[in-house]
Amino acid sequence: MSVQTDNLKKIINNGHYQNTNVPEEKGLYCLDAIPSFRIGQTAYIIQNKEFNLLKD
């Protein structure tokens, strides 16, 4: 296993970090990580009948 894989497993297994999926309005969801460990980025999923769009 690589160091990167080991670190990812530690983050996942410690239960301190989690992803959130917050509905902003119909068809728009905000994805974020708690606690934030990056440069304040937030991703959005836009869902429509014809497509799904992920914007970060």
N, C-alpha and C positions, 0 to 999 in steps of 0.2 A: 504494500500500500504506500501511496505517496503521502507526504506531509500535508498536502492540500486536502486529500481525502480524509485523513485522520482529523484535521481541524474541522471539516464540515460535519463529520459524525459527532464530534464533541458539541458543536453548536446545536445540532438537531436533538441530541439526546439529553442535553441539560435542561430543556424545557423553558429556558429563560427567553429565547427568541421565538417569535411567531409571526406569521403573515396575517394580515387583516384584509378583508374583502368588504368594503363599506359601500352600500348603494347610495349614490349621490342623487340620482333621479332615475326615472324609468329608462332602462337601457344603458345607463352609465354607472360604472363601478370603479371605485378607487382602491388600488392595491398598494399596501405599504407594509413595512416590517417594523416590529416592535421588539426591543428598542432599536432605534435607528443606528446603524453602524456604517453608514455610507454618507455621501454628500447630499443629504436631503432630497433624494429623488423619490418621486411618486409615479406609479404607473396607472394608467386608466384603461379599462376595457369598455369599448362601445359596442353594444349588441344591437343588431338590426335584423329584420327578416331576411335580407339579402346577404349580410356579411357580419363578421366579428372583427373588430380592429383593436389591437393592443398598441397603446401610445405610451412611451416613457420619456 
